[in-house]
Amino acid sequence: MSTPLEMRNDLLGKKLVGELEKRNFEAYYCKTSAEAMEKAFALIPEGSSVSWGGSVTIREMGLTDAFHAKNYKVVDRDLAKDADEKFELQRQALMVDCYVTSTNAITEDGVLVNIDGVGNRVAAMSFGPKNVVVIVGMNKVEKTAEDALTRVRTYAAPVNSMRFMGKTPCAVDGVCHNCKSPESICNQMLITRNCRPAKRIKVILVGEELGF
């Protein structure tokens, strides 16, 4: 027997698939992260070059470890020895066959909303990699783009700043100050309202709480 939350996620997830397809995304709904991982591997042929950013979602799923264990050409910035090598790997990630990420938020009508510190992730989402696979838990669904931006600035950004041990006002008190801190992670904003070329971005919605 499904719980009320599972029923809500299933219904909204299936509706969102339709909304995303209207915007030329390729979209799927999976009830669990295990199913989502299977779907991701079905979309990314073995032998492909793959990379990712700092997504908590794909790490929680065990997806990054699985890419290393399988037959993929991995560009992994987490293996960099220093900041210079990390930057170079982030640049290489813009040329891979498939970039895997989550999204900070998604609206009920299928718009992706993201904010970045350096901009490597939003750059990859908008241009560069041949394909992008976005995996997003249903906890990140918001009514409108304005609601989505509020979620990112007031919730996701403070949590991520704490995760990265940033020296920002929100890392001190958990509240967005609309700061101009040198370590701000709210520098590049990307609203993806349609996918062009069509189906370049594949969105896998997951009926679980994943990421921030």
PyMOL CGO cylinders between C-alpha atoms (Angstrom):
from pymol import cmd
from pymol.cgo import CYLINDER

trace = [
    CYLINDER, 0.00, 0.00, 0.00, 1.41, 3.36, -1.03, 0.3, 1, 1, 1, 1, 1, 1,
    CYLINDER, 1.41, 3.36, -1.03, 1.66, 6.15, 1.53, 0.3, 1, 1, 1, 1, 1, 1,
    CYLINDER, 1.66, 6.15, 1.53, -0.14, 9.46, 0.83, 0.3, 1, 1, 1, 1, 1, 1,
    CYLINDER, -0.14, 9.46, 0.83, 3.23, 11.06, 0.01, 0.3, 1, 1, 1, 1, 1, 1,
    CYLINDER, 3.23, 11.06, 0.01, 4.09, 8.27, -2.42, 0.3, 1, 1, 1, 1, 1, 1,
    CYLINDER, 4.09, 8.27, -2.42, 0.68, 8.67, -4.08, 0.3, 1, 1, 1, 1, 1, 1,
    CYLINDER, 0.68, 8.67, -4.08, 1.22, 12.42, -4.40, 0.3, 1, 1, 1, 1, 1, 1,
    CYLINDER, 1.22, 12.42, -4.40, 4.70, 11.95, -5.86, 0.3, 1, 1, 1, 1, 1, 1,
    CYLINDER, 4.70, 11.95, -5.86, 3.48, 9.36, -8.37, 0.3, 1, 1, 1, 1, 1, 1,
    CYLINDER, 3.48, 9.36, -8.37, 0.64, 11.59, -9.58, 0.3, 1, 1, 1, 1, 1, 1,
    CYLINDER, 0.64, 11.59, -9.58, 2.67, 14.80, -9.72, 0.3, 1, 1, 1, 1, 1, 1,
    CYLINDER, 2.67, 14.80, -9.72, 5.67, 12.99, -11.20, 0.3, 1, 1, 1, 1, 1, 1,
    CYLINDER, 5.67, 12.99, -11.20, 3.63, 11.62, -14.10, 0.3, 1, 1, 1, 1, 1, 1,
    CYLINDER, 3.63, 11.62, -14.10, 2.09, 15.05, -14.71, 0.3, 1, 1, 1, 1, 1, 1,
    CYLINDER, 2.09, 15.05, -14.71, 5.54, 16.63, -14.68, 0.3, 1, 1, 1, 1, 1, 1,
    CYLINDER, 5.54, 16.63, -14.68, 6.79, 14.17, -17.30, 0.3, 1, 1, 1, 1, 1, 1,
    CYLINDER, 6.79, 14.17, -17.30, 4.10, 15.48, -19.62, 0.3, 1, 1, 1, 1, 1, 1,
    CYLINDER, 4.10, 15.48, -19.62, 4.96, 19.10, -18.87, 0.3, 1, 1, 1, 1, 1, 1,
    CYLINDER, 4.96, 19.10, -18.87, 8.66, 18.47, -19.52, 0.3, 1, 1, 1, 1, 1, 1,
    CYLINDER, 8.66, 18.47, -19.52, 7.94, 16.71, -22.81, 0.3, 1, 1, 1, 1, 1, 1,
    CYLINDER, 7.94, 16.71, -22.81, 5.92, 19.76, -23.94, 0.3, 1, 1, 1, 1, 1, 1,
    CYLINDER, 5.92, 19.76, -23.94, 9.12, 21.74, -23.41, 0.3, 1, 1, 1, 1, 1, 1,
    CYLINDER, 9.12, 21.74, -23.41, 11.15, 19.27, -25.55, 0.3, 1, 1, 1, 1, 1, 1,
    CYLINDER, 11.15, 19.27, -25.55, 12.92, 17.53, -22.68, 0.3, 1, 1, 1, 1, 1, 1,
    CYLINDER, 12.92, 17.53, -22.68, 13.11, 13.74, -22.61, 0.3, 1, 1, 1, 1, 1, 1,
    CYLINDER, 13.11, 13.74, -22.61, 11.49, 12.83, -19.29, 0.3, 1, 1, 1, 1, 1, 1,
    CYLINDER, 11.49, 12.83, -19.29, 10.89, 9.83, -17.05, 0.3, 1, 1, 1, 1, 1, 1,
    CYLINDER, 10.89, 9.83, -17.05, 9.44, 9.15, -13.61, 0.3, 1, 1, 1, 1, 1, 1,
    CYLINDER, 9.44, 9.15, -13.61, 10.94, 6.48, -11.35, 0.3, 1, 1, 1, 1, 1, 1,
    CYLINDER, 10.94, 6.48, -11.35, 9.49, 5.57, -7.96, 0.3, 1, 1, 1, 1, 1, 1,
    CYLINDER, 9.49, 5.57, -7.96, 12.88, 4.83, -6.37, 0.3, 1, 1, 1, 1, 1, 1,
    CYLINDER, 12.88, 4.83, -6.37, 16.50, 5.91, -6.71, 0.3, 1, 1, 1, 1, 1, 1,
    CYLINDER, 16.50, 5.91, -6.71, 17.41, 2.31, -7.63, 0.3, 1, 1, 1, 1, 1, 1,
    CYLINDER, 17.41, 2.31, -7.63, 15.04, 2.49, -10.61, 0.3, 1, 1, 1, 1, 1, 1,
    CYLINDER, 15.04, 2.49, -10.61, 16.43, 5.92, -11.48, 0.3, 1, 1, 1, 1, 1, 1,
    CYLINDER, 16.43, 5.92, -11.48, 19.96, 4.53, -11.53, 0.3, 1, 1, 1, 1, 1, 1,
    CYLINDER, 19.96, 4.53, -11.53, 18.90, 1.78, -13.93, 0.3, 1, 1, 1, 1, 1, 1,
    CYLINDER, 18.90, 1.78, -13.93, 17.25, 4.37, -16.16, 0.3, 1, 1, 1, 1, 1, 1,
    CYLINDER, 17.25, 4.37, -16.16, 20.39, 6.54, -16.14, 0.3, 1, 1, 1, 1, 1, 1,
    CYLINDER, 20.39, 6.54, -16.14, 22.56, 3.65, -17.28, 0.3, 1, 1, 1, 1, 1, 1,
    CYLINDER, 22.56, 3.65, -17.28, 20.01, 2.80, -19.98, 0.3, 1, 1, 1, 1, 1, 1,
    CYLINDER, 20.01, 2.80, -19.98, 20.33, 6.37, -21.29, 0.3, 1, 1, 1, 1, 1, 1,
    CYLINDER, 20.33, 6.37, -21.29, 24.14, 6.49, -21.19, 0.3, 1, 1, 1, 1, 1, 1,
    CYLINDER, 24.14, 6.49, -21.19, 25.83, 3.80, -23.32, 0.3, 1, 1, 1, 1, 1, 1,
    CYLINDER, 25.83, 3.80, -23.32, 28.87, 2.12, -21.81, 0.3, 1, 1, 1, 1, 1, 1,
    CYLINDER, 28.87, 2.12, -21.81, 32.08, 3.48, -23.25, 0.3, 1, 1, 1, 1, 1, 1,
    CYLINDER, 32.08, 3.48, -23.25, 30.74, 7.04, -23.12, 0.3, 1, 1, 1, 1, 1, 1,
    CYLINDER, 30.74, 7.04, -23.12, 32.69, 9.81, -21.46, 0.3, 1, 1, 1, 1, 1, 1,
    CYLINDER, 32.69, 9.81, -21.46, 30.84, 11.12, -18.40, 0.3, 1, 1, 1, 1, 1, 1,
    CYLINDER, 30.84, 11.12, -18.40, 31.28, 13.79, -15.77, 0.3, 1, 1, 1, 1, 1, 1,
    CYLINDER, 31.28, 13.79, -15.77, 29.37, 15.64, -13.07, 0.3, 1, 1, 1, 1, 1, 1,
    CYLINDER, 29.37, 15.64, -13.07, 29.51, 18.59, -10.69, 0.3, 1, 1, 1, 1, 1, 1,
    CYLINDER, 29.51, 18.59, -10.69, 28.98, 18.71, -6.95, 0.3, 1, 1, 1, 1, 1, 1,
    CYLINDER, 28.98, 18.71, -6.95, 25.54, 17.08, -6.89, 0.3, 1, 1, 1, 1, 1, 1,
    CYLINDER, 25.54, 17.08, -6.89, 24.57, 15.48, -3.58, 0.3, 1, 1, 1, 1, 1, 1,
    CYLINDER, 24.57, 15.48, -3.58, 21.71, 13.63, -5.27, 0.3, 1, 1, 1, 1, 1, 1,
    CYLINDER, 21.71, 13.63, -5.27, 23.85, 11.48, -7.56, 0.3, 1, 1, 1, 1, 1, 1,
    CYLINDER, 23.85, 11.48, -7.56, 26.31, 10.77, -4.75, 0.3, 1, 1, 1, 1, 1, 1,
    CYLINDER, 26.31, 10.77, -4.75, 23.51, 9.71, -2.39, 0.3, 1, 1, 1, 1, 1, 1,
    CYLINDER, 23.51, 9.71, -2.39, 22.34, 7.27, -5.06, 0.3, 1, 1, 1, 1, 1, 1,
    CYLINDER, 22.34, 7.27, -5.06, 25.83, 5.79, -5.44, 0.3, 1, 1, 1, 1, 1, 1,
    CYLINDER, 25.83, 5.79, -5.44, 25.84, 6.78, -9.10, 0.3, 1, 1, 1, 1, 1, 1,
    CYLINDER, 25.84, 6.78, -9.10, 29.33, 8.32, -9.17, 0.3, 1, 1, 1, 1, 1, 1,
    CYLINDER, 29.33, 8.32, -9.17, 30.91, 5.18, -7.70, 0.3, 1, 1, 1, 1, 1, 1,
    CYLINDER, 30.91, 5.18, -7.70, 28.96, 3.06, -10.16, 0.3, 1, 1, 1, 1, 1, 1,
    CYLINDER, 28.96, 3.06, -10.16, 30.34, 5.00, -13.13, 0.3, 1, 1, 1, 1, 1, 1,
    CYLINDER, 30.34, 5.00, -13.13, 33.87, 4.24, -11.94, 0.3, 1, 1, 1, 1, 1, 1,
    CYLINDER, 33.87, 4.24, -11.94, 33.00, 0.55, -11.54, 0.3, 1, 1, 1, 1, 1, 1,
    CYLINDER, 33.00, 0.55, -11.54, 31.52, 0.24, -15.03, 0.3, 1, 1, 1, 1, 1, 1,
    CYLINDER, 31.52, 0.24, -15.03, 32.98, 0.76, -18.48, 0.3, 1, 1, 1, 1, 1, 1,
    CYLINDER, 32.98, 0.76, -18.48, 32.84, 4.56, -18.71, 0.3, 1, 1, 1, 1, 1, 1,
    CYLINDER, 32.84, 4.56, -18.71, 35.47, 7.21, -19.43, 0.3, 1, 1, 1, 1, 1, 1,
    CYLINDER, 35.47, 7.21, -19.43, 35.13, 9.26, -16.26, 0.3, 1, 1, 1, 1, 1, 1,
    CYLINDER, 35.13, 9.26, -16.26, 36.19, 12.86, -15.79, 0.3, 1, 1, 1, 1, 1, 1,
    CYLINDER, 36.19, 12.86, -15.79, 36.00, 13.20, -12.01, 0.3, 1, 1, 1, 1, 1, 1,
    CYLINDER, 36.00, 13.20, -12.01, 36.95, 16.50, -10.44, 0.3, 1, 1, 1, 1, 1, 1,
    CYLINDER, 36.95, 16.50, -10.44, 36.85, 14.89, -6.99, 0.3, 1, 1, 1, 1, 1, 1,
    CYLINDER, 36.85, 14.89, -6.99, 40.11, 13.11, -7.84, 0.3, 1, 1, 1, 1, 1, 1,
    CYLINDER, 40.11, 13.11, -7.84, 42.01, 16.35, -8.48, 0.3, 1, 1, 1, 1, 1, 1,
    CYLINDER, 42.01, 16.35, -8.48, 45.22, 16.82, -6.49, 0.3, 1, 1, 1, 1, 1, 1,
    CYLINDER, 45.22, 16.82, -6.49, 44.84, 20.60, -6.24, 0.3, 1, 1, 1, 1, 1, 1,
    CYLINDER, 44.84, 20.60, -6.24, 42.69, 23.56, -7.27, 0.3, 1, 1, 1, 1, 1, 1,
    CYLINDER, 42.69, 23.56, -7.27, 44.41, 23.96, -10.65, 0.3, 1, 1, 1, 1, 1, 1,
    CYLINDER, 44.41, 23.96, -10.65, 43.79, 20.33, -11.62, 0.3, 1, 1, 1, 1, 1, 1,
    CYLINDER, 43.79, 20.33, -11.62, 40.18, 20.58, -10.42, 0.3, 1, 1, 1, 1, 1, 1,
    CYLINDER, 40.18, 20.58, -10.42, 39.64, 23.62, -12.64, 0.3, 1, 1, 1, 1, 1, 1,
    CYLINDER, 39.64, 23.62, -12.64, 41.10, 21.81, -15.64, 0.3, 1, 1, 1, 1, 1, 1,
    CYLINDER, 41.10, 21.81, -15.64, 38.85, 18.77, -15.03, 0.3, 1, 1, 1, 1, 1, 1,
    CYLINDER, 38.85, 18.77, -15.03, 35.83, 21.08, -14.78, 0.3, 1, 1, 1, 1, 1, 1,
    CYLINDER, 35.83, 21.08, -14.78, 36.79, 22.49, -18.18, 0.3, 1, 1, 1, 1, 1, 1,
    CYLINDER, 36.79, 22.49, -18.18, 37.17, 18.98, -19.64, 0.3, 1, 1, 1, 1, 1, 1,
    CYLINDER, 37.17, 18.98, -19.64, 33.70, 18.11, -18.31, 0.3, 1, 1, 1, 1, 1, 1,
    CYLINDER, 33.70, 18.11, -18.31, 32.19, 20.56, -20.79, 0.3, 1, 1, 1, 1, 1, 1,
    CYLINDER, 32.19, 20.56, -20.79, 33.22, 18.25, -23.66, 0.3, 1, 1, 1, 1, 1, 1,
    CYLINDER, 33.22, 18.25, -23.66, 31.99, 14.87, -22.43, 0.3, 1, 1, 1, 1, 1, 1,
    CYLINDER, 31.99, 14.87, -22.43, 29.36, 12.70, -24.08, 0.3, 1, 1, 1, 1, 1, 1,
    CYLINDER, 29.36, 12.70, -24.08, 27.08, 13.00, -21.04, 0.3, 1, 1, 1, 1, 1, 1,
    CYLINDER, 27.08, 13.00, -21.04, 27.05, 15.33, -18.04, 0.3, 1, 1, 1, 1, 1, 1,
    CYLINDER, 27.05, 15.33, -18.04, 25.10, 14.03, -15.04, 0.3, 1, 1, 1, 1, 1, 1,
    CYLINDER, 25.10, 14.03, -15.04, 23.64, 16.42, -12.49, 0.3, 1, 1, 1, 1, 1, 1,
    CYLINDER, 23.64, 16.42, -12.49, 20.61, 17.29, -10.44, 0.3, 1, 1, 1, 1, 1, 1,
    CYLINDER, 20.61, 17.29, -10.44, 18.72, 20.58, -10.47, 0.3, 1, 1, 1, 1, 1, 1,
    CYLINDER, 18.72, 20.58, -10.47, 18.31, 22.95, -7.55, 0.3, 1, 1, 1, 1, 1, 1,
    CYLINDER, 18.31, 22.95, -7.55, 14.57, 23.11, -8.21, 0.3, 1, 1, 1, 1, 1, 1,
    CYLINDER, 14.57, 23.11, -8.21, 11.95, 22.31, -10.83, 0.3, 1, 1, 1, 1, 1, 1,
    CYLINDER, 11.95, 22.31, -10.83, 8.56, 23.93, -11.31, 0.3, 1, 1, 1, 1, 1, 1,
    CYLINDER, 8.56, 23.93, -11.31, 5.27, 22.10, -11.66, 0.3, 1, 1, 1, 1, 1, 1,
    CYLINDER, 5.27, 22.10, -11.66, 5.16, 23.16, -15.32, 0.3, 1, 1, 1, 1, 1, 1,
    CYLINDER, 5.16, 23.16, -15.32, 8.61, 21.78, -16.12, 0.3, 1, 1, 1, 1, 1, 1,
    CYLINDER, 8.61, 21.78, -16.12, 11.09, 24.65, -15.78, 0.3, 1, 1, 1, 1, 1, 1,
    CYLINDER, 11.09, 24.65, -15.78, 14.55, 23.91, -14.32, 0.3, 1, 1, 1, 1, 1, 1,
    CYLINDER, 14.55, 23.91, -14.32, 15.99, 26.51, -11.93, 0.3, 1, 1, 1, 1, 1, 1,
    CYLINDER, 15.99, 26.51, -11.93, 19.66, 26.50, -10.92, 0.3, 1, 1, 1, 1, 1, 1,
    CYLINDER, 19.66, 26.50, -10.92, 22.15, 28.74, -9.13, 0.3, 1, 1, 1, 1, 1, 1,
    CYLINDER, 22.15, 28.74, -9.13, 25.92, 28.14, -9.18, 0.3, 1, 1, 1, 1, 1, 1,
    CYLINDER, 25.92, 28.14, -9.18, 28.96, 29.52, -7.46, 0.3, 1, 1, 1, 1, 1, 1,
    CYLINDER, 28.96, 29.52, -7.46, 31.57, 29.09, -10.21, 0.3, 1, 1, 1, 1, 1, 1,
    CYLINDER, 31.57, 29.09, -10.21, 29.17, 28.29, -13.05, 0.3, 1, 1, 1, 1, 1, 1,
    CYLINDER, 29.17, 28.29, -13.05, 30.65, 25.02, -14.33, 0.3, 1, 1, 1, 1, 1, 1,
    CYLINDER, 30.65, 25.02, -14.33, 27.40, 23.10, -13.76, 0.3, 1, 1, 1, 1, 1, 1,
    CYLINDER, 27.40, 23.10, -13.76, 25.04, 25.64, -15.33, 0.3, 1, 1, 1, 1, 1, 1,
    CYLINDER, 25.04, 25.64, -15.33, 27.48, 26.01, -18.23, 0.3, 1, 1, 1, 1, 1, 1,
    CYLINDER, 27.48, 26.01, -18.23, 27.33, 22.25, -18.87, 0.3, 1, 1, 1, 1, 1, 1,
    CYLINDER, 27.33, 22.25, -18.87, 23.55, 22.24, -18.63, 0.3, 1, 1, 1, 1, 1, 1,
    CYLINDER, 23.55, 22.24, -18.63, 23.17, 25.01, -21.20, 0.3, 1, 1, 1, 1, 1, 1,
    CYLINDER, 23.17, 25.01, -21.20, 25.91, 24.08, -23.71, 0.3, 1, 1, 1, 1, 1, 1,
    CYLINDER, 25.91, 24.08, -23.71, 28.88, 21.77, -24.25, 0.3, 1, 1, 1, 1, 1, 1,
    CYLINDER, 28.88, 21.77, -24.25, 28.25, 18.11, -23.38, 0.3, 1, 1, 1, 1, 1, 1,
    CYLINDER, 28.25, 18.11, -23.38, 26.38, 16.18, -26.07, 0.3, 1, 1, 1, 1, 1, 1,
    CYLINDER, 26.38, 16.18, -26.07, 23.78, 15.05, -23.53, 0.3, 1, 1, 1, 1, 1, 1,
    CYLINDER, 23.78, 15.05, -23.53, 22.77, 16.01, -20.01, 0.3, 1, 1, 1, 1, 1, 1,
    CYLINDER, 22.77, 16.01, -20.01, 21.00, 13.69, -17.56, 0.3, 1, 1, 1, 1, 1, 1,
    CYLINDER, 21.00, 13.69, -17.56, 19.25, 15.51, -14.72, 0.3, 1, 1, 1, 1, 1, 1,
    CYLINDER, 19.25, 15.51, -14.72, 18.13, 13.39, -11.75, 0.3, 1, 1, 1, 1, 1, 1,
    CYLINDER, 18.13, 13.39, -11.75, 15.81, 15.16, -9.32, 0.3, 1, 1, 1, 1, 1, 1,
    CYLINDER, 15.81, 15.16, -9.32, 13.92, 14.09, -6.22, 0.3, 1, 1, 1, 1, 1, 1,
    CYLINDER, 13.92, 14.09, -6.22, 10.30, 15.17, -5.91, 0.3, 1, 1, 1, 1, 1, 1,
    CYLINDER, 10.30, 15.17, -5.91, 11.23, 17.22, -2.83, 0.3, 1, 1, 1, 1, 1, 1,
    CYLINDER, 11.23, 17.22, -2.83, 12.60, 19.84, -5.23, 0.3, 1, 1, 1, 1, 1, 1,
    CYLINDER, 12.60, 19.84, -5.23, 9.30, 20.54, -7.02, 0.3, 1, 1, 1, 1, 1, 1,
    CYLINDER, 9.30, 20.54, -7.02, 7.96, 24.08, -6.57, 0.3, 1, 1, 1, 1, 1, 1,
    CYLINDER, 7.96, 24.08, -6.57, 4.86, 25.79, -7.94, 0.3, 1, 1, 1, 1, 1, 1,
    CYLINDER, 4.86, 25.79, -7.94, 6.52, 28.60, -9.91, 0.3, 1, 1, 1, 1, 1, 1,
    CYLINDER, 6.52, 28.60, -9.91, 9.97, 29.80, -10.97, 0.3, 1, 1, 1, 1, 1, 1,
    CYLINDER, 9.97, 29.80, -10.97, 9.76, 32.49, -8.30, 0.3, 1, 1, 1, 1, 1, 1,
    CYLINDER, 9.76, 32.49, -8.30, 9.04, 29.83, -5.67, 0.3, 1, 1, 1, 1, 1, 1,
    CYLINDER, 9.04, 29.83, -5.67, 11.93, 27.78, -7.03, 0.3, 1, 1, 1, 1, 1, 1,
    CYLINDER, 11.93, 27.78, -7.03, 14.37, 30.69, -6.74, 0.3, 1, 1, 1, 1, 1, 1,
    CYLINDER, 14.37, 30.69, -6.74, 13.20, 31.30, -3.18, 0.3, 1, 1, 1, 1, 1, 1,
    CYLINDER, 13.20, 31.30, -3.18, 13.81, 27.63, -2.36, 0.3, 1, 1, 1, 1, 1, 1,
    CYLINDER, 13.81, 27.63, -2.36, 17.33, 27.76, -3.77, 0.3, 1, 1, 1, 1, 1, 1,
    CYLINDER, 17.33, 27.76, -3.77, 18.34, 31.03, -2.10, 0.3, 1, 1, 1, 1, 1, 1,
    CYLINDER, 18.34, 31.03, -2.10, 16.80, 30.41, 1.32, 0.3, 1, 1, 1, 1, 1, 1,
    CYLINDER, 16.80, 30.41, 1.32, 17.28, 26.65, 1.71, 0.3, 1, 1, 1, 1, 1, 1,
    CYLINDER, 17.28, 26.65, 1.71, 19.61, 24.94, -0.76, 0.3, 1, 1, 1, 1, 1, 1,
    CYLINDER, 19.61, 24.94, -0.76, 22.26, 27.68, -0.85, 0.3, 1, 1, 1, 1, 1, 1,
    CYLINDER, 22.26, 27.68, -0.85, 22.77, 27.96, 2.93, 0.3, 1, 1, 1, 1, 1, 1,
    CYLINDER, 22.77, 27.96, 2.93, 22.95, 24.16, 3.27, 0.3, 1, 1, 1, 1, 1, 1,
    CYLINDER, 22.95, 24.16, 3.27, 25.42, 23.86, 0.40, 0.3, 1, 1, 1, 1, 1, 1,
    CYLINDER, 25.42, 23.86, 0.40, 27.53, 26.73, 1.69, 0.3, 1, 1, 1, 1, 1, 1,
    CYLINDER, 27.53, 26.73, 1.69, 27.79, 24.89, 5.01, 0.3, 1, 1, 1, 1, 1, 1,
    CYLINDER, 27.79, 24.89, 5.01, 28.65, 21.69, 3.12, 0.3, 1, 1, 1, 1, 1, 1,
    CYLINDER, 28.65, 21.69, 3.12, 31.50, 23.45, 1.32, 0.3, 1, 1, 1, 1, 1, 1,
    CYLINDER, 31.50, 23.45, 1.32, 32.55, 25.17, 4.60, 0.3, 1, 1, 1, 1, 1, 1,
    CYLINDER, 32.55, 25.17, 4.60, 32.15, 28.52, 2.89, 0.3, 1, 1, 1, 1, 1, 1,
    CYLINDER, 32.15, 28.52, 2.89, 32.71, 31.82, 4.67, 0.3, 1, 1, 1, 1, 1, 1,
    CYLINDER, 32.71, 31.82, 4.67, 29.36, 33.35, 3.80, 0.3, 1, 1, 1, 1, 1, 1,
    CYLINDER, 29.36, 33.35, 3.80, 26.71, 34.99, 6.00, 0.3, 1, 1, 1, 1, 1, 1,
    CYLINDER, 26.71, 34.99, 6.00, 24.24, 32.17, 5.28, 0.3, 1, 1, 1, 1, 1, 1,
    CYLINDER, 24.24, 32.17, 5.28, 26.77, 29.59, 6.49, 0.3, 1, 1, 1, 1, 1, 1,
    CYLINDER, 26.77, 29.59, 6.49, 26.79, 31.40, 9.83, 0.3, 1, 1, 1, 1, 1, 1,
    CYLINDER, 26.79, 31.40, 9.83, 23.05, 31.76, 10.49, 0.3, 1, 1, 1, 1, 1, 1,
    CYLINDER, 23.05, 31.76, 10.49, 21.31, 29.74, 7.73, 0.3, 1, 1, 1, 1, 1, 1,
    CYLINDER, 21.31, 29.74, 7.73, 19.59, 32.82, 6.27, 0.3, 1, 1, 1, 1, 1, 1,
    CYLINDER, 19.59, 32.82, 6.27, 20.10, 34.34, 2.82, 0.3, 1, 1, 1, 1, 1, 1,
    CYLINDER, 20.10, 34.34, 2.82, 21.56, 37.86, 3.03, 0.3, 1, 1, 1, 1, 1, 1,
    CYLINDER, 21.56, 37.86, 3.03, 21.71, 38.52, -0.74, 0.3, 1, 1, 1, 1, 1, 1,
    CYLINDER, 21.71, 38.52, -0.74, 25.44, 38.83, -0.07, 0.3, 1, 1, 1, 1, 1, 1,
    CYLINDER, 25.44, 38.83, -0.07, 28.36, 39.88, -2.22, 0.3, 1, 1, 1, 1, 1, 1,
    CYLINDER, 28.36, 39.88, -2.22, 30.78, 37.63, -0.38, 0.3, 1, 1, 1, 1, 1, 1,
    CYLINDER, 30.78, 37.63, -0.38, 33.85, 36.45, -2.36, 0.3, 1, 1, 1, 1, 1, 1,
    CYLINDER, 33.85, 36.45, -2.36, 32.77, 32.90, -1.48, 0.3, 1, 1, 1, 1, 1, 1,
    CYLINDER, 32.77, 32.90, -1.48, 29.13, 33.34, -2.45, 0.3, 1, 1, 1, 1, 1, 1,
    CYLINDER, 29.13, 33.34, -2.45, 27.67, 30.32, -4.22, 0.3, 1, 1, 1, 1, 1, 1,
    CYLINDER, 27.67, 30.32, -4.22, 24.81, 32.38, -5.66, 0.3, 1, 1, 1, 1, 1, 1,
    CYLINDER, 24.81, 32.38, -5.66, 26.61, 33.96, -8.62, 0.3, 1, 1, 1, 1, 1, 1,
    CYLINDER, 26.61, 33.96, -8.62, 25.30, 32.34, -11.82, 0.3, 1, 1, 1, 1, 1, 1,
    CYLINDER, 25.30, 32.34, -11.82, 21.56, 31.81, -12.28, 0.3, 1, 1, 1, 1, 1, 1,
    CYLINDER, 21.56, 31.81, -12.28, 20.10, 29.63, -15.03, 0.3, 1, 1, 1, 1, 1, 1,
    CYLINDER, 20.10, 29.63, -15.03, 16.43, 29.16, -15.85, 0.3, 1, 1, 1, 1, 1, 1,
    CYLINDER, 16.43, 29.16, -15.85, 15.95, 26.43, -18.44, 0.3, 1, 1, 1, 1, 1, 1,
    CYLINDER, 15.95, 26.43, -18.44, 12.43, 26.83, -19.79, 0.3, 1, 1, 1, 1, 1, 1,
    CYLINDER, 12.43, 26.83, -19.79, 12.82, 24.67, -22.92, 0.3, 1, 1, 1, 1, 1, 1,
    CYLINDER, 12.82, 24.67, -22.92, 15.31, 22.10, -24.19, 0.3, 1, 1, 1, 1, 1, 1,
    CYLINDER, 15.31, 22.10, -24.19, 17.14, 22.90, -27.43, 0.3, 1, 1, 1, 1, 1, 1,
    CYLINDER, 17.14, 22.90, -27.43, 18.21, 20.78, -29.20, 0.3, 1, 1, 1, 1, 1, 1,
    CYLINDER, 18.21, 20.78, -29.20, 15.17, 18.71, -28.34, 0.3, 1, 1, 1, 1, 1, 1,
    CYLINDER, 15.17, 18.71, -28.34, 15.86, 15.80, -25.96, 0.3, 1, 1, 1, 1, 1, 1,
    CYLINDER, 15.86, 15.80, -25.96, 19.47, 16.83, -25.30, 0.3, 1, 1, 1, 1, 1, 1,
    CYLINDER, 19.47, 16.83, -25.30, 18.49, 17.12, -21.63, 0.3, 1, 1, 1, 1, 1, 1,
    CYLINDER, 18.49, 17.12, -21.63, 16.94, 13.99, -20.14, 0.3, 1, 1, 1, 1, 1, 1,
    CYLINDER, 16.94, 13.99, -20.14, 15.17, 14.50, -16.81, 0.3, 1, 1, 1, 1, 1, 1,
    CYLINDER, 15.17, 14.50, -16.81, 14.64, 11.59, -14.43, 0.3, 1, 1, 1, 1, 1, 1,
    CYLINDER, 14.64, 11.59, -14.43, 12.17, 12.44, -11.66, 0.3, 1, 1, 1, 1, 1, 1,
    CYLINDER, 12.17, 12.44, -11.66, 12.47, 10.28, -8.55, 0.3, 1, 1, 1, 1, 1, 1,
    CYLINDER, 12.47, 10.28, -8.55, 9.66, 9.67, -6.08, 0.3, 1, 1, 1, 1, 1, 1,
    CYLINDER, 9.66, 9.67, -6.08, 12.01, 10.11, -3.11, 0.3, 1, 1, 1, 1, 1, 1,
    CYLINDER, 12.01, 10.11, -3.11, 13.67, 12.91, -1.19, 0.3, 1, 1, 1, 1, 1, 1,
    CYLINDER, 13.67, 12.91, -1.19, 17.14, 13.39, -2.66, 0.3, 1, 1, 1, 1, 1, 1,
    CYLINDER, 17.14, 13.39, -2.66, 19.65, 16.19, -2.26, 0.3, 1, 1, 1, 1, 1, 1,
    CYLINDER, 19.65, 16.19, -2.26, 19.01, 19.67, -0.92, 0.3, 1, 1, 1, 1, 1, 1,
]
cmd.load_cgo(trace, "trace")
